[in-house]
Amino acid sequence: MGKKLLFDRAPVSVMAGAMALITSAGLFFINAIPVFYLSQYAGYPLTAVILTVILFSVFSVVAISVPLLCAFFVFRGHRWPLFVATGFAILTMMGVVDATLTFIAGAVAASVGAVLLWLPSAREYGRAAQRERRSRRGLIEPRRPARR
């Protein structure tokens, strides 16, 4: 029998949390598109326009890549995306005060993803995957099934 991949055994909370994070990244991508409409910057000095576009581009790349990386690594069973996704959700929710609808939807999707990753089944999946990685590296002995 072939070896099963980790995400084949992922619980629904992990799958749904990762999908919410991917949705968040997509919504932040949609939110970043209007930054490149250069006609909206008419009348402003060229250096200010360049600085604004570069600054918003950097923020957009971060806002898109963080949830995507968290979703990828949570599928692989890593535990650190719980903390990164939670921090990212908190930061994006603070930016909701005066934002567009797509930004608000992206922040809500990031928050939903972070909450789903904190459910007990998702945390146990991360612990089991961590044990499996450590046993493959020879750092710990694999767990033996209990005798009945």
C-alpha positions as CSV (number, residue, x, y, z in Angstrom):
1,M,0.0,0.0,0.0
2,G,1.3,3.4,-1.0
3,K,2.3,6.1,1.5
4,K,-0.5,8.6,2.2
5,L,0.2,12.3,2.1
6,L,-0.4,14.3,5.2
7,F,-3.2,16.4,3.7
8,D,-5.0,13.3,2.8
9,R,-5.6,12.7,6.5
10,A,-6.2,16.4,7.3
11,P,-9.4,17.0,9.3
12,V,-12.2,19.3,8.0
13,S,-11.1,22.1,10.2
14,V,-7.6,22.2,8.7
15,M,-9.0,22.0,5.1
16,A,-11.6,24.8,5.8
17,G,-9.1,27.0,7.6
18,A,-6.6,26.7,4.8
19,M,-9.3,27.4,2.2
20,A,-10.3,30.5,4.2
21,L,-6.7,31.7,4.2
22,I,-6.4,31.1,0.4
23,T,-9.7,33.1,0.0
24,S,-8.2,35.9,2.1
25,A,-5.1,36.0,-0.1
26,G,-7.3,36.2,-3.2
27,L,-9.4,39.0,-1.8
28,F,-6.3,41.0,-0.8
29,F,-5.0,40.5,-4.4
30,I,-8.3,41.9,-5.8
31,N,-7.9,44.8,-3.3
32,A,-4.4,45.5,-4.6
33,I,-5.4,46.0,-8.2
34,P,-6.6,49.6,-8.0
35,V,-3.2,50.7,-6.7
36,F,-1.9,50.4,-10.2
37,Y,-4.5,52.7,-11.9
38,L,-2.1,55.5,-12.5
39,S,-4.8,57.9,-13.7
40,Q,-5.9,58.4,-10.0
41,Y,-2.6,60.0,-9.2
42,A,-2.9,62.9,-11.7
43,G,-1.8,66.1,-10.2
44,Y,0.5,64.6,-7.6
45,P,4.3,64.9,-7.8
46,L,6.0,61.9,-9.5
47,T,8.2,61.0,-6.5
48,A,5.1,60.8,-4.3
49,V,3.3,58.6,-6.8
50,I,6.3,56.3,-7.1
51,L,6.7,56.0,-3.4
52,T,3.0,55.4,-2.8
53,V,2.9,52.6,-5.5
54,I,6.0,50.9,-4.1
55,L,4.8,51.1,-0.5
56,F,1.3,49.7,-1.4
57,S,2.9,47.1,-3.5
58,V,5.1,45.8,-0.7
59,F,2.1,45.8,1.7
60,S,0.1,43.9,-0.9
61,V,2.8,41.3,-1.5
62,V,2.9,40.7,2.3
63,A,-0.9,40.5,2.6
64,I,-1.1,38.0,-0.2
65,S,1.9,35.8,0.6
66,V,1.4,35.4,4.4
67,P,-2.0,33.6,4.2
68,L,-0.8,31.5,1.2
69,L,2.3,30.4,3.1
70,C,0.2,29.7,6.2
71,A,-2.2,27.6,4.2
72,F,0.6,25.6,2.5
73,F,2.4,24.8,5.7
74,V,-0.7,24.0,7.7
75,F,-1.5,21.3,5.1
76,R,2.0,19.9,5.7
77,G,1.2,19.7,9.4
78,H,3.3,22.5,10.8
79,R,2.1,24.3,13.9
80,W,3.6,27.7,13.5
81,P,1.0,28.9,10.9
82,L,-1.6,29.0,13.8
83,F,0.4,31.8,15.4
84,V,1.2,33.6,12.2
85,A,-2.3,33.4,10.9
86,T,-3.7,34.7,14.2
87,G,-1.3,37.6,14.3
88,F,-2.1,38.4,10.6
89,A,-5.8,38.3,11.3
90,I,-5.5,40.7,14.2
91,L,-3.4,43.1,12.2
92,T,-5.8,43.0,9.3
93,M,-8.9,43.4,11.5
94,M,-7.2,46.6,12.9
95,G,-7.1,47.9,9.3
96,V,-10.8,47.4,8.7
97,V,-11.8,50.8,10.2
98,D,-11.7,52.7,6.9
99,A,-11.3,50.1,4.2
100,T,-12.9,48.8,1.0
101,L,-15.3,46.0,1.0
102,T,-12.8,43.5,-0.5
103,F,-10.3,44.4,2.3
104,I,-13.0,43.8,5.0
105,A,-13.9,40.5,3.4
106,G,-10.3,39.5,3.2
107,A,-9.8,40.4,6.9
108,V,-12.9,38.4,7.9
109,A,-11.7,35.4,5.8
110,A,-8.3,35.5,7.5
111,S,-10.0,35.7,10.9
112,V,-12.2,32.7,10.1
113,G,-9.2,30.7,8.9
114,A,-7.2,31.5,12.1
115,V,-10.2,30.5,14.3
116,L,-10.6,27.2,12.4
117,L,-6.9,26.4,12.8
118,W,-7.3,26.7,16.6
119,L,-10.0,24.1,16.8
120,P,-8.9,20.9,18.8
121,S,-8.9,18.7,15.7
122,A,-6.6,21.0,13.8
123,R,-4.2,21.3,16.7
124,E,-4.1,17.5,17.2
125,Y,-3.4,17.1,13.4
126,G,-0.4,19.5,13.9
127,R,0.9,17.6,16.9
128,A,0.5,14.2,15.1
129,A,2.3,15.5,12.0
130,Q,5.1,16.9,14.2
131,R,5.5,13.5,15.9
132,E,5.6,11.8,12.5
133,R,8.3,14.2,11.2
134,R,10.4,13.7,14.4
135,S,10.0,9.9,14.2
136,R,11.1,9.9,10.5
137,R,14.2,11.9,11.4
138,G,15.0,9.5,14.3
139,L,14.6,12.1,17.0
140,I,11.9,10.2,18.8
141,E,10.6,6.7,18.9
142,P,7.3,6.2,16.9
143,R,4.3,5.6,19.0
144,R,3.2,2.0,19.2
145,P,-0.5,1.2,19.2
146,A,-1.8,0.2,22.7
147,R,-2.5,-3.4,23.3
148,R,-6.1,-4.4,23.9
